[in-house]
């Protein structure tokens, strides 16, 4: 019986670890419609200048548009992929587009960054 328990416990740990390794996108309703949000409920955005699975938002840009960081051991699943930033750190991407929050969104559900910089920033919609 203890061997069965040990096997079940090990399997549960493996399943929990693999589920936790990928950032799970959640959706939220905003005045501009449904959007993907991070674990704190903050709206996620993409940047038109990002291309080829590379983040072009570094330095001061990343201070205003914090990247959705991924742990070193994070594993991509389905539409969630990982991008390596210029500083070598990893961030999450959705369908190859790096994901960011916006510094001026101070409460969950705000969409102050949508359309920013002549329309270069976009809410990520499901």
N, C-alpha and C positions, 0 to 999 in steps of 0.2 A: 504494500500500500504506500509506503514512503517513496518508493521509486516512481510510482504513478504520480504522486503529488509533486515530486521534483521535476518530472517531465512537464506536467501541466504548468507549474510555476515558471519554468524556463521558457516554454512556448509563449506564455502570457507576457513575459518580459521582452522577448524578441518582437512580438507584435506591437507592443506599446512603444518600443524604441523606434521601430521603423515608421510608425504613424507620427511620432513626435519629431522625426528628423525632417519632415517636409513641412514648410509653412502652409497651413491650411487657410485659404482665402475665405473670408466671411463676407456676406453682403449686408448692406444697410440701405434704408430708404433715406434720400435727401430731397431737398426742394428741387433738385435737378434730375431726380430719378434714382434708380438703383445704382449702387457702386460697390466695388470691392473695398474692404477696410482691413486694417491691421488688427492685431489682438486687442488694442485699446479702443477700437472703433473709429480710428482716424482714416479719412479718405486716402486712397492710394492713387497715384498719378503716374503717367508715362510722359516722356520728353521726346519731341520730334527729332531732336538732334542725335539721339541714341540710334545706332545702326549696327548691324552685324553682330548683335549680342554683346555690344560694348557700351559702357556708361560714359557719356561725355560730360556728366555733371560731377565735377571735382572741385576741390578748394572751396572758395566762397559760395559757389553754386550749391555744393553739398551741405553747407551750413544752413542755407535757406530751404533746401530740398533734401532732408535727411534720407539716405538710402535705406531700404528695408533690408537690414543686414541678415546674413545667414551664418549659422555656426559653421566652424571648420569641418565638422563631421556631418553636415546636412546633406541629405540625399534628394535629388530632384524626383518628382513624380508627376505624371500626366502633363498638364500644361505649365506646371511650375518648374522652372529651370534655375540654374545658378550662373551668375556672371562674376568674373574676377575683376575687381576694380584696379585702377592704376596703382593704388597703394598695396595691392596684393590681397586685400580683404574681399570676402565674398558677400554678394547681395542676391536677393531673390529677383526673378524675372517671371513675367507671365507671357507665355507664348513668345519668348525671346526678348521681350521688352522689359528693361530694368524698372523696378518699382520704387517709388519715393512717397514720402509724406510731405506736407508743406508746413513750414514754420509758422505761418500766419493762420493756420487752422488751429485754434486753441481748444476747441471742443469737438467731441465726436459728432459726425454728420456734417460738419462745415465743409464747404467746397470752394473756398476762396482762391484756390490755385487753378481751378478749371478755366482754361482760356488765357491764362497768364502769359506774358511775353509774346504778344501778338498771336495768341492761339497756339503756342508751341507746347503747352502743358495741357494734359487731358486727364479727366477722371477715368479710372479703369472700370468699364462697365461689363457686367456678366453677359 
